[in-house]
Amino acid sequence: MDKIIITANSDEQQLFIAVKEVLIQARSKAYVAVNSAMVDAYWTVGKLIVSQQGGEEKAEYGSHLLEYLSANLTKELGKGFTVTNLKYMRMFYQTFPNRHALRDELTWTHYRLLLKVENREAREFYMDEAVKAQWSTRQLERQINTFYYDRLLSSRDKSGVSNELYTKDLEPFNPKQIVRDPYVLEFAGLHGNTDFYESDLEQALITHLQQFLLELGRGFSFVARQKRITFDGRHFYIDLVFYNYLLKCFVLIDLKLGDLSHQDLGQMQMYVHYYEREMMSDGDNPPIGIVLCADKSDTIVKYTLPKDEHNIFASKYKLYLPTEEELKRELSI
């Protein structure tokens, strides 16, 4: 059967676009409303279970009650009410006793993942960032599994640091707010025990740009790869250039497969100074330079960069998901 082609004038096309937008927004609102209702229901179920079991201190006991509820709820309402899920609902209420502190933008699956984060400040950070950055459940799971919070914390001054630093917008200008060490690049699909070149790593990051932007953090937009700068008849190439619209500055990244050298840091200084003098616009903050390397010496960084240099960083990258023990050794936490 031949397709019927219906032509339309510009007014009809505009009407179609307007109607479609209304319906898309309605579907989105309906999804948010249903999700909010389910999260609220599971929170209330958790509260009822805790209350029936004699309060939070005794809520770990009474498995017979959960088995009874599971069997009968499944019989009456269908799937979704296993003993394990009921335990999650109970834990949900215990972890978030204040219903008004919950975020309507997050789904039950988001909260299931957040319940696995034992540290309260880390959990609040992930919850806030998931809303601000609109993380999917898969993205949230990835950030938790790669210890995103701990790596961000390690990049900052540990003395007097508070959770406020992680939940507020990145103001005033402080480069350390967006730099972490190490970066986890497991999504690139490369392995440290195989031969590859810096160009391979660069291409892998570009191919998986969405995941790399997630790893970099909030506010990043991609600008260029192999950005050429020329002076005195010589060409130089910056591997990757980004712009962070929260800090209002360019972020220059150079990739190094081997150990960090003082020449790498000196070259990044040149790139940063060039961008500062030639590429900044009114309202921009000074550019940030990151040398992303397989390994580094903090001593080389210390004695290569001037004491007043706060915009150039050396960070390690890992091509696999580190274990908690490996990360603790890496961050010395």
N, C-alpha and C positions, 0 to 999 in steps of 0.2 A: 504494500500500500504506500503510495507516494505521500510524502510529508506535505502538509498544507502550510504554505508560507503566508503569514499575515503581515502586511506592511503597516507601518504606523507613522504618523506625522510627529513632529518634535513635541507637541503638547501631549500626545498620547504616551510618548516615551517618557516624558517627565512624570506623568501620572503613574506609569508603571514603576518607576524608580521610587517615587514617594510611597506607594502602596507597599512595595517590597520592604522598604525600610521600616515602615510601621509594623509589619508582620514579624520581621527579624527582631526588632526591639521587644515585641510582645512575647516572642518565644524565649528571649533572653531573660525577661522579667519573670516569666512563668518558671523557668529553670531555677532562677535564684530563689523564688518564693518556695518552690517544692524542696529545694536543698535546705533552705533555712528551717522549714518545718520539720524535716527529717532530723536535722542536727538537734533541734530543740526537743524533739520527741525522744531521741536517744539519751540526751542529757537528763530529761525527766525520768526516763526508765532507770537510769543509773542512780538517780537520787532516791527513787522508790525502793530499789534493791538495797541500797546502803541503809536506808531508814528501817526496812524490814529486818535486816540482819543485825540491827542493834547499834547503828552508828558506824562511823569510819573505822574505829579501832577494831571492831569485830567483823568488818565487811569482808575480810579474807576467808571467813569461815562460812559454813552453811552451804556447802556445795549441793546438798539435796534440793535446796530451794531453786538453784539455777537449773538443775536437771528437770525439776518439775515445770518451771516456767518454759524451758526450751521445748519440752515435749508438747505441752499444751498450746503454746504460741505457734509452733510449727504446724500443729494439727488444724488450728483455727485460721492462721494468717499466711501459711506457706513458708518458704525458705527465708533464711536470713537471721534466724534466731537460735543459732547453735549456742552451746554453753560458752564457747570461746568468744562469740560476739557479745553475749551478755556480760561476760567478764570485762570486755572492752568498754561497754556502756557504763559499767560500775566504775572502772578506772577513769573514764571520761569525766564523770561527775567529781570524783576524788581529786583529779588533777586540775580541773577548772570549776571549782565550787561556785564561782560568780558567773552566772549565766550572761550578764551584761558585758563581760570581758571577752566573750566569743565574737568572732568576726564572721559576718554573714557571707562574705566573699569566699570562705573556705568550705570545702565539702567534708563529708564524713570521712572520706579516704584521706584527706589532708590531716584531719585530727587523729586518725589511726596512726599515721606516721609520726605525728608530733608526740604522741603518747610514749613513743620509744626513746625520746630524748629525756634523760633523767635530770640533767642540769636545768634548773628553772630559768636562769638568764638566757641560756642557749635556746631553750624552747620558745621563750618570748621573742627572741631575735628571729628565729626561723618563722614564727607565726607572722610577725610584722613584715618581714621581707617577702614572704610568700604573697601577702596582700599587695604591697607596694610594687613588686616586680611582676605580679600576676603569674607566679610560678604554677605550672601544672603539677599534678601529683607526682609525675615522673621526675620533674625537675626538682621538686622539694626532696624527694627520696635521694636523688643524686647528691644534692648539697649536704644532706645529713650524712650520707655514707662517705663523703670525702672530707668530713670534719670542717666544713666551710667556716663555721663560727670560730673554731679553735685556731684555724690558720689566719683568720682576720685578726683575732685577738693577739696573736703572736707578732703581728706586724706593727703593733702599736706600743706605746709606752704602757707597760703593765702596771706602773704605780699610779694608783688613784683612778684607774679606768673604771667606767661605769657603763651600765647597759644603755644609758642615754646616747652614748656615742654611736651606737649601732642602729638606733631606730630613728634618729633625727635625720633630716636632710643634710647633705654633706656641706655644711657651712659652719664657720668660715673656711677659707681655703686652707687645706692641710693635705698635702700629697699622701701622707701615710694612711689616710682614710680609704684609699682605693687600692693600695698595694698590699699583696700578701705573699708569704713565703712559707712553704713552697706552693706552686701552682700544680694542680693535678690535671693531666691531659690524657687520661685513659681513653677518652672518646676518639683520639686521633688514630688509634689502631696500630700504632707503632710499638715496637718492643726493643728494650735496651740491649738485648743480646743479639740483635740483627744489625746488619750494616745499612745505614741510610745517611743521607746528606742533609745539611741545613735546609736546602731547597725542598726536600721531602717533608720535613717537619712543617715548614711554612705552608706548603700545599695542603697538608693534612689539616692544618688549622683553618685555612680558607675553605676547604671542602666542608668542614664541620663548624662553620662560622657561628651558627646559632648556639651550639654548645660552648664554643670558646667565649662568646659574649656572656653567656651565663656564668662561666668560670671567672671572667674578669670582674663581673659585678654590675651593679645598677649604674645606669647613665651613660654607657658606652655606645658609640656608633662608629662603624667602620669608615675609614677615609681612603686609605690607599695601601697597596703592597709594593715593595721595591720602589719606594718614593725616591726619585733622583733629585739630588741637589748638586749644583755645579758652581764652582768658583775657581778662578785662576786656571781655567781650562781643564780642571780635574772633575771627574764625576764620582759621587758617592751615593750609596743606595741604602735607605732605611728599610729594614725588612717589613715592618708593619706600622701603620699610623692609625690611631683612633682619636676620637674627640669625646671627652666626658662632659656632657651638658649640665651635670650637677655641679662639678667643680669649675666648669667653664675653662677648660684647658685641653691642649693637645697632649696625647700620650704616645710616645714613641717606643717601639719595642724592637730590640735586636735579638736574634736567636743564635745561641752558641751551643754546639754539640759537646764540646770538651770542657775542660776546667776554665774558669774565669781568669783572665789576665788583666794587667793594668792597661794594656793597649785597648782592650774592649771598653773599659770604663772611660779612657781618654777619648775614644771615638764617639761614645755616647755623649760626653760633655760637648763635643763639637756640634753634634746634631742638635742638642738642646739649645745651645747658644745661637745656632743659626735660626731655629724656629722662633726663638725669643726676639731676635732682631729683625727677621724678615717676614715671618708668617703670622705673627699675632695680630689680632684685630682689636679695636677699641672694646673694652669690657672683658677681654680674655685675661686669664691668669697665666703665669709662666708655665711653659710646657714641662711635662714629667717624662723622664727617660727610664726605661726598665731594660736591663740586660738579663735575658732569660736564658739560664745556662744549666747544663747537666750537673755541674758541681761548682762550688765556689769556696774561696777562702775569705773569711771575715776580716782577716788581717790585711789582705791585699786591698779590700774595699776601704778599710780604715785609713791606710797610709797612702792611698792613691787619691781619694777625694778630699777636697778641702773641708775643714771643720764646719764651715758655714754653708756647705752644699747640702741642701735638703730636698732637691728635686730629682736626684739620680739614685737609682736603686739597682741592686743585683739580687735576683731571686732564682731559686732552683726550680726545676720542673720535674715532675714524676710522670712516667708513662703508664702507671698502674695505680690501682686504688691501694693506698697504704693501710696497714692494719693499725689498730689503736695503739699498739705497743710501738710500732715503727714511728707513728706520728709523735708520740710522747718523746721519743728519743730525738726526733728531728726538731721539735719545738722546745724541748727541755721544760715541759710543763708537768 
